[in-house]
């Protein structure tokens, strides 16, 4: 995430880039400077999850009521200070970043394996130093924030790009997150979530201008610096030989910093005298290792250009990131009205996978806390695959060919044993009794339509035969029972004690407050 080595450089070598600020005072200054304009912080929610989720028993996950209480407390502090928050979540993995996405997922697998090894060895979870985000946290957080009345947006392209664009186009007072890409974008000020002291509303602001002053660069030159150091698009190894050459030349004419700092200063020194021309970039691309796409530097720079911005290294007519990423592609679903509805739901963070399936027939699911060496319990991605096959058949009903076959869905799902070298090709599967189309399910009104939606939901989990029994329950209890029945059908190793534990959570804890739950002691 972000630019390789830049965070440690600014925190250890450039103290002038890191300034402690009071967000309430900055909000007051913003109101004075822009009368009638509310101060807005656009929040990179994905980089804030670790800050928000504080329960000690993080391996077990859950604690949702306490978590919502924590989120509500976080929001209330900003509301009291007169600051509006807009929360952004990742909504898609762009193809140009797929390799990096896979690399991170495989790295995460190793971290999770170490967590389970410690649990099995010590009979307790490791400390917070090995914290890994509990399964489903990002999804639950989206709905929690919406429940709390917050503006919550799911991105249609790379989330940090949309966050930076939103900050620039809406004259936001700043961006709250933890990603050095926000130092590279020419956008609103960038504030650290990790350094935030909520009680005082103080945090560190990373100054883009001070960074440029320290490096002897202009803001428009920062994207090239990022690409030469290594980003999600330009692999760190791609320009390693070039960086070493820069360090050798730089150290010969200047007195030492540490090795990492010297490398960044050396690359910046090289850029500072590089002619502003596309030819300069072409020459740099020739230094890429054999086999790498020679246009990768152009794509890397382009990824940092917000709407209306130009780069001194790219031609004026170079296709712009904001345009190229949002082009309408020959969608898998042919019903454009349905696609548009799905897109709007996606942006409002009301759904996640639906739009991606309709648009490109491709979805992904990140790491979950699963022990890959526990062969008794199959991965959750495999457990829920039959349900997804039914859901895909509904989503792609209008995309069937003349033989009545739906297109396959490409799944990049992380589970034990999956190397992620290529996606799993999952064939949609008709629901028992026939598959309704999205148009009927989404747009029809009245009691019969409600009945059809309920029946379809249960049919996705192969529970349509007990619909009458389930419908007699409260909605939340019906959902829990539907899930548990499905699990018992799919997982042979699920015990009666497991079911009792799940039902106890659903039935016994509902009336407890967050404070009561926080002090709840589990009996051995």
N, C-alpha and C positions, 0 to 999 in steps of 0.2 A: 504494500500500500504506500503510495507516495513516491518521492524521489529518493533513491538509494543514498544513504549517508547524510542527507541534508539536515535531518532533525538533530542528530548528534553534533553536527557542525555548528548550527545556530545556537544550541544550548551550551556547548562547551567552549566554542571559539569566538562567538560573536554576541556577547552579552547585550550589545546595543540593539540587537534585533528583538530581544525579549523584554517587554515592558509590562510591569504589573499595572493593571487598570481596574477602575471601578465601573462596572457596567451600568449601575444606576446613574452615575455622573455622566457617563457617555450618552445615555438615553436622554438626559436633560439637555446636554449640548446639542444632540441631534434635533430635539424639538425646537431649540432656539434657532438653529441654523435653517431648519425646514419647517416653518410654522404650518400647522394643519396636517402635518405628516406624522403618523404614529411610528415610533422607533420599532423596527422589526429585526429580530434575530432569526436567520434561517439556520436550522439545526440539521447537521448530518447525523441522523438518528443512529445509523449503523455503527458509527464510531463512538456513540455515547452509551451503548448497551452495557458495557462493562462498568461504567460509572453509575448507571441507574440500578443495576441488579446487585444488591448488597447482602442477601441472605447468606448465612454461613454454610448451610447445607446445599451447596450449589450443584453437587453431583446428582442429587435426587431431583433437582428441578422443582417445578411447582411454586409454592408460596405466592400464588398469583394475587391474592387479596392484599397481602403485604406489599407486593410489588406495585400494584395499582395505587396503594396509599403513598408509596414512595414517589411515584410519578406525579401524583396529585400535589404532593408537597413541593416538588421541584417546580412545577408549573406555577403554583401559587406565589412563590417568591418573585418570579418574573412579572406576574400580573400585578402584584403589589407595587412593583417598581415602574409600572406603566409600560412594560415591554411585551410586545406580541411575539409569540413563537410560531414558526412554520416548520414542520417536521418533514424531512425527506428520507425516503427509504429506497434501497436498490430495487429496481423492478425488472432488470434484464441484464444478462451477461452478453456484452457485444462480442462478435466473432473474433475481432482483432485481439481481444483479451482472454479468449478461451484457454489458450495454453497456460497463461499465468494463473487463471482460475483453477485449472487442473493441478498445477504445481502446488498451489497453496492447500488444496483439499488433501493431497497426498501427504504433505507436511503435517497438516492437522491430524491425519490418521495416526501418525507416529506419536504425536503429543498425547492423543487420547489413549493409545495403547499403554503409554507410560503411566497415565492416571490409573488405569485399571490394574496395572501391575502393582502399583503402590497399595491400592485398595486390597488386593488379594494377599499381599505380603503383610501389611500392617493392620488389616481389618478396620481401616478407617480411611476417609478421603484425605487427599493431600491438602496442604495449606493453600491460602489464596494465591500464592505465587505461581501455582500451576492452574489457576482458574481457567475454565473453558466455558463458553457461553452455553447454557442449558438448551436442550433440543426445543425448537419451536419458539424461542424467545422473541425473535424478530417479528414473526407473524402475530404473536399475542400482543406485542407492544403496539403494533399498528392499530389493532382494535381497541386496546386499552386507551390509547391517546384519543381515538375518535369518540369513545364513550365519555371521556373527560372534556369533550367539546373543542378539541384542538384541530387546527387545519393540518391534515396529514396527507402527504402526496407520495405516490409511488412512481418512480421514474420510468420513462419510456426509452431512455438511453443511460449511459454511464451516470450514476447518481451524483458524483462529485462535479461533473460538468453541469448538470442541471442546477445543483446547489449554487455553484459559482455564477451561472447565468441569472438565476432568480435574484441573487444578491445584487448583481449589477443592474439589472433591468428594473428592479423595484426600489432602488435607492436604500437598501437595507443598512442598518447601522453596523451589521457585521455577520460573520459566519461562525457558528459554534461547532467545533469538531476536533478531530485529531488526525490530520492528514496533510503532509507537506505540499501536496498538490495545490492547496489553497494559498501557499506562498508564491506559486508560479503563475496561477491565473491572475489576470489584471482585473480584480473585482473588489468587493467590499473587504474591510479589515477582517483578519482571521484571529479568532480567539480560541484558546485551548480549553477543552472540556476536562482534561486530566488535571489541569492546574486550577480548576474552578473551586473557590471556597464559597459555597452556597449561602452561608449565613451572612457574609459580608458582600456577596455578589462581586468578588474580586477574582481576576484570573490573569493569565499572561496573554498579551497581544503580540503576535509576531509581525513585525513591521517589514513590509515588502520594500519600502523605500530605503530603510536602513540596510537591508540585505544588499540591495543594489549598490548602495554607497560603499559598503565594505568590499564588494567584489569588483567594483569599477565597471558595472554593467548598467544598461537601461532595462526598464521593465519589459520591453518588447524582446529583449535578448534572453530572458529567463527560460522560455520554453526550450530553446536550443541547449542551454545548460542542463536542464532536466533530462533531455534525451541523451546527452553525452554521458551523464552520470548513471542513467539506467532508470526506466519506468516500467509500468505494466505493459506498455506497447514495445518499447525498445529494451530488450534484455540487457541486464548489467554486463554480461559477458561480451555483448556485441561490440562495444567500443573499449574493451579493456586494454588492448594493445595501444590504442591511440592515447588513452589516459596515461599509461606508463611513459609514453614518449613525452607528453606534456609535463609530467612531473620531473623527468630528467632535465628537460630544458629549463623549467622554472626554478628548480633547486640550484641550478648552476649560477643563477643570477640573483638569488634572494636568500635571506637567512631563514632558518628552519621553523616551521610549525610541526605539529605531529604529522604522521604519515597521511592520515585520512584528511586532515585539514589542508595539507599541501596539495593533495590531489584535486580537491574542489577549487582551491585558489589557482592552481595551475591551469585547469580547464577554463576557468573564468578569464584568466589572463590571455589565453589563446583566443577566446571569443571576442575579447575587447578590441583586438586589432584585425579581426576577420572582416573582409569586405562584405557589405550588406548586399548580397546578390544570390540568386538561385544557383549560379555556377559554383559559389562557395560550398553550398550544401551538396551539390553533385560531387564535388571533389572529396568532401568528407565521407560521402556514402561509399566511395571507392576503398575506404579503409575498413569497411565492414568485412567480416570473415566470409569466405566462399560459402555459397549456399543460402545466405540470408537475403531477404528481399531488399533490393537497393532503394526502394521507396519508403523504407521503414522510418527513416528520419523525418521525411516529409509528413508521414501519417502521425508521427509522434508530436511534431510541432503543431500540426493542424488540430490535434485533440485538445490543445490548450487555448485555441482561439475562440473566444465567445462571440456571439452575434455582433456583426459590425466591426470586428477587430481584424487587423492585418498583421502579417509578420514580415520583417525585412528580408527573410530568407526565402519566402515563397512568392511566386508570381501573383499579380493582382487578380488574375482570373482562375487561380487555383481553387478547386472545389472545396467549399467551406464545410467544416465539421457539422455545424448546426443544420445545414441543408442536407448533406449526404446521409446523416444518421436517421433523419426523419422521413426519408423518401418512402412513399407507399410501395411496398413490395407486393406481385401477383399472388395475394393472401391465400392460405390453405382453404379458409372458409370463403365461399363465393357470395354469401349474403352480406353485403356491405353495411346495411343498417345494423345487423347484429354485431358485426365487427366494431362499428362505431360505438355501440352501447357498451360492449366489452372494454373498449379502450377507455371510455369515460369512467367506468367502474374501476378499472385498473389504476388510473391516475388518482382517483379518490381513495385509493387503498381499500376498496371494498372486496377485491379479489386479487389473486396474484397469477396463478398459472393459466387461467382461462384465456386471457388475451394473447399470451405467448403461444398457446396451442393454436388458436384461431389464426394468428398472424403468420407464424412460421413453422408450426408443427414441431416445436422444440422447447423443452423445459429442463430445468435443473433443480436439484435439491442438495443443499450443502451438507456438511458433516453433522452427525448427531452423536450423542454420547452412547456409543455401542462398543462392546468388547469384541474385537474381531477374532479373538481366540476362544470365545464361548460358542462352540458349535451347536449347542442345544437350541439356542434362540436365533432364529433367522433375522436378518437385517430388516428394519422397518420398511425400507424401500421395496423389499420383496413381499413382505406381509400385505402391504396395501396395493400391490400391483393389480390384483383382480378388480378391486374397486376402481382404480384409475382407468383400467381398460373399459369398464362400463361408462365412466364419465367421459372418456375420449369419444366413445361412440355417440354420445349425446352431442358433444361439441362439434363433431365432424360429420353429423348426419347429412348435412347439405353438400358435403364434399365427396360423396361416394361416386365411384366411376360407373360406367354403364353396366358392369357386372354386379354392382351393389356393394363393392368393397371400399371401405374407408382407407384413407392414407395412414401409413404407420406414423407414430410419434417418436421422435428422437428424445430419449431420456438420458440426461447426465446426472444420474443419482449416485450419491456416495453410499456404498455399503461394503461390508467385509468381502474381500476377494475381487472387487471391481477395480481394475487398473486405470480406468477412465481413458484408455487409449482411443476409444471411439464410443459413441453413444449406444445404449441399448435401443433396439428397434422394437417398439411395443405396438402390437396390433390391437386396435379397438375391438371390443366385444359387445355384441348386441345384448340388451337387457332382456330378462325373461318376459315374454309377452309382447315384445316389440319396443323399439326405442323412439321416444318422442323427439321432436326437433326443438332447438333453442327458441325459435320464434313462438311456438306454442307455450313453452314453459315460462318465458320471460314476459311476453306481451299480452297473454290471455288474462282475463279478469273473471271474478265470480267464484262461487263455491266449487264448481266442477274443476276449475283451473287449480284452485288450492288443493283439492283432493288429488289431482294428477301430479302436482309438484311433490306432495307428501309421498305418494306411491312411488314416484321416480327416485326420490331420495333413498327410500328403503330398498328399492330394487338394485341400486348401485352397490349395496352391501349384502345383497341376496337375502333380504329380510322381509320381502313383500308378503310372504304367507302369514306373517304374524302382525300385519299392519294394524289390525283392529285392537289387539292387546296393547301394542306400543302406544297407540294414539290416546289411550285412556290415561296415560301418564302426563305429568307436567313436561313442558318442552325440554327443560334442562335435563330432567331425569330420563326422558325418552332418548335424548342424544347420548347420554352416558350408557344406557342399556344397549342401544344399537351398537355402539362401539365395542362394548364388552362381549356381546354375542358374536359379533364379527370376529373378534380376536380369538374366542374359543374355537371357532370354526377353522381358523387359519393356523393357530399355534398349538401344536400338540402338547408342548411342555408347560403350558399355562396351567397352574394348579388352582384348586379351590381356594386356598389361602390367598393367592394373588387376586382372585375375583372379590373375595371378602374385603381385602385392603382397598381395592378400587371403589367398591360400593360404599365403604365406610367414609371415604373422602367425599364422595358425591352426596351422601345423605346426612352425615353427622357434623360436617364442618361448615355447612352452608350458612347457618345462623351466627357463626362466630365473627367477631370483629377482627380487623387487622391486628390490633394490639393483643387480643386474646390469642390469636393464632401464632403471633410472634413468640409468645412465651409458652407455647404448647410443648409439653415434654412427651416424647415418644417412649412408651414402655417396651422394654426388651421382651 
